[in-house]
Amino acid sequence: MSTDPADASAGVSGAAGVSGAADPPGFELPLRLFLGFRTLIDGVHAELARQGHPDLRPMHGFVLQAVGLDGTTAVDLGRRLGVSKQAAGKTIDFLEQLGYLQRAADPRDARRKIVRLTDRALDALARSAAIFDDLRARWAQILGPDRLRALEDDLRKVTDSDIFRLDVPGWFGS
């Protein structure tokens, strides 16, 4: 069976579904899920840019979440994100220059540095949460609230219960 998108658009693949129409090819499902993810993330970042956070990129959201309210070290951040300590360090440097992260001495071990969120980072996280709520409400208007809840329920059935997997940057890079 072909995985060429041109073949799929011509209706070459898939068995007849319940309605009698041909099922889409299997590769379309992950692409549609990713496209939905991308649509939401791009929407969040476009609105964040309008609200004063133009330099934040999708990966940075994972970083800020991984740093968390208690802070972390570069080593632990790299582990959480699934990237090397060096990659984590470069990202910390960049976000520190933009005012989203700050380094401070670890009160328990002066040899270690703790990375912490700044007020600017907390503002971006609060704004992104509100924007996600707005985008979800738009999807509910388009799909209908019951269908959107059913979609979310169905996705819960087929995905891991840990929705805060932060290792996506490392996963994409491996």
C-alpha positions as CSV (number, residue, x, y, z in Angstrom):
1,M,0.0,0.0,0.0
2,S,1.3,3.4,-0.9
3,T,2.1,6.1,1.7
4,D,2.2,8.8,-1.0
5,P,-0.2,11.6,0.0
6,A,-1.2,12.0,-3.7
7,D,-2.5,8.4,-3.7
8,A,-4.5,9.1,-0.5
9,S,-6.1,12.2,-1.9
10,A,-7.2,10.2,-4.9
11,G,-9.0,7.7,-2.6
12,V,-6.6,4.8,-3.3
13,S,-6.3,3.6,0.2
14,G,-8.3,2.2,3.1
15,A,-11.1,-0.2,3.6
16,A,-14.7,0.8,3.6
17,G,-15.7,2.3,7.0
18,V,-19.0,2.0,8.8
19,S,-20.6,4.6,6.6
20,G,-19.4,2.8,3.5
21,A,-16.8,5.5,2.6
22,A,-13.2,4.5,2.4
23,D,-11.2,5.0,5.6
24,P,-8.4,7.4,5.3
25,P,-4.9,6.0,5.1
26,G,-3.3,5.2,8.5
27,F,-0.6,7.8,8.1
28,E,-3.2,10.6,8.0
29,L,-4.2,10.2,11.7
30,P,-0.8,11.3,13.1
31,L,-0.5,14.0,10.6
32,R,-4.0,15.4,11.4
33,L,-3.3,15.2,15.2
34,F,0.0,17.0,14.7
35,L,-1.7,19.6,12.5
36,G,-4.3,20.2,15.2
37,F,-1.4,20.6,17.7
38,R,0.4,22.9,15.4
39,T,-2.7,25.0,14.8
40,L,-3.2,25.5,18.5
41,I,0.5,26.2,19.3
42,D,0.8,28.6,16.4
43,G,-2.3,30.4,17.6
44,V,-0.9,30.7,21.1
45,H,2.4,32.1,19.9
46,A,0.8,34.5,17.5
47,E,-1.3,35.9,20.4
48,L,1.6,35.8,22.8
49,A,3.5,37.9,20.3
50,R,0.7,40.5,20.2
51,Q,0.6,40.5,24.0
52,G,4.3,41.4,24.5
53,H,6.1,38.0,24.1
54,P,7.3,38.0,20.5
55,D,10.5,36.1,21.0
56,L,9.0,33.0,22.7
57,R,9.0,29.9,20.5
58,P,7.1,26.6,21.0
59,M,10.1,24.9,22.5
60,H,10.3,27.6,25.1
61,G,6.9,26.7,26.5
62,F,8.3,23.2,27.2
63,V,11.3,24.7,28.9
64,L,9.4,27.1,31.1
65,Q,7.1,24.2,32.2
66,A,10.1,22.0,32.9
67,V,11.8,24.7,35.0
68,G,8.6,24.9,37.0
69,L,7.8,27.0,40.0
70,D,10.5,25.5,42.2
71,G,13.3,25.9,39.6
72,T,15.8,23.3,38.5
73,T,19.4,22.8,37.4
74,A,20.7,22.7,33.8
75,V,21.3,18.9,34.2
76,D,17.8,18.2,35.5
77,L,16.3,20.5,32.8
78,G,18.2,18.6,30.1
79,R,16.9,15.3,31.6
80,R,13.3,16.5,31.7
81,L,13.5,17.8,28.1
82,G,15.4,14.8,26.8
83,V,18.3,16.9,25.6
84,S,21.9,17.2,26.6
85,K,23.1,19.5,29.4
86,Q,24.8,21.6,26.7
87,A,21.6,22.0,24.8
88,A,19.7,22.9,28.0
89,G,22.5,25.4,28.9
90,K,22.2,27.2,25.5
91,T,18.4,27.4,25.9
92,I,18.8,28.7,29.4
93,D,21.3,31.4,28.2
94,F,18.9,32.5,25.5
95,L,15.9,32.7,27.8
96,E,17.9,34.4,30.4
97,Q,18.9,37.1,27.8
98,L,15.2,37.5,27.0
99,G,14.3,37.9,30.7
100,Y,12.4,34.7,31.2
101,L,14.9,32.8,33.3
102,Q,17.5,33.7,35.9
103,R,20.3,31.8,37.5
104,A,20.9,31.9,41.2
105,A,23.1,30.0,43.7
106,D,21.5,26.9,45.1
107,P,21.0,27.6,48.8
108,R,21.7,23.9,49.5
109,D,24.9,23.6,47.5
110,A,26.9,26.7,46.5
111,R,28.6,24.8,43.6
112,R,25.2,24.4,41.8
113,K,23.2,27.0,40.0
114,I,19.4,26.9,40.1
115,V,17.4,28.2,37.2
116,R,14.2,30.0,38.1
117,L,11.3,31.6,36.2
118,T,11.1,35.3,36.3
119,D,8.0,37.4,36.5
120,R,8.1,37.8,32.7
121,A,8.0,34.0,32.4
122,L,5.1,33.7,34.8
123,D,3.3,36.4,32.8
124,A,3.9,34.4,29.6
125,L,2.7,31.2,31.2
126,A,-0.5,32.8,32.6
127,R,-1.2,34.5,29.2
128,S,-0.7,31.2,27.3
129,A,-3.1,29.4,29.6
130,A,-5.8,32.0,29.0
131,I,-5.1,31.9,25.2
132,F,-5.4,28.1,25.2
133,D,-8.8,28.4,26.9
134,D,-9.8,30.9,24.2
135,L,-8.6,28.6,21.4
136,R,-10.4,25.7,23.0
137,A,-13.6,27.7,23.1
138,R,-13.2,28.5,19.4
139,W,-12.9,24.8,18.6
140,A,-16.0,24.2,20.7
141,Q,-17.9,26.8,18.5
142,I,-16.7,25.1,15.3
143,L,-17.1,21.4,16.4
144,G,-19.8,21.9,19.0
145,P,-19.0,21.5,22.8
146,D,-20.2,17.9,23.0
147,R,-18.1,16.8,20.0
148,L,-15.0,18.5,21.3
149,R,-15.5,16.9,24.8
150,A,-16.0,13.5,23.0
151,L,-12.7,14.1,21.0
152,E,-10.9,14.9,24.2
153,D,-12.3,11.9,26.0
154,D,-11.4,9.6,23.1
155,L,-7.8,11.0,23.0
156,R,-7.6,10.3,26.8
157,K,-8.5,6.6,26.0
158,V,-5.6,6.2,23.5
159,T,-2.9,8.3,25.1
160,D,-0.7,8.1,28.2
161,S,-2.3,9.6,31.3
162,D,0.8,11.8,31.8
163,I,-0.2,14.8,29.6
164,F,2.8,16.9,30.8
165,R,5.4,15.0,28.9
166,L,8.1,17.6,28.5
167,D,10.6,15.5,26.5
168,V,9.2,16.5,23.1
169,P,12.2,18.7,22.2
170,G,14.5,15.7,22.7
171,W,12.1,13.3,21.1
172,F,11.9,15.4,17.9
173,G,15.7,15.6,17.9
174,S,16.4,11.9,18.4
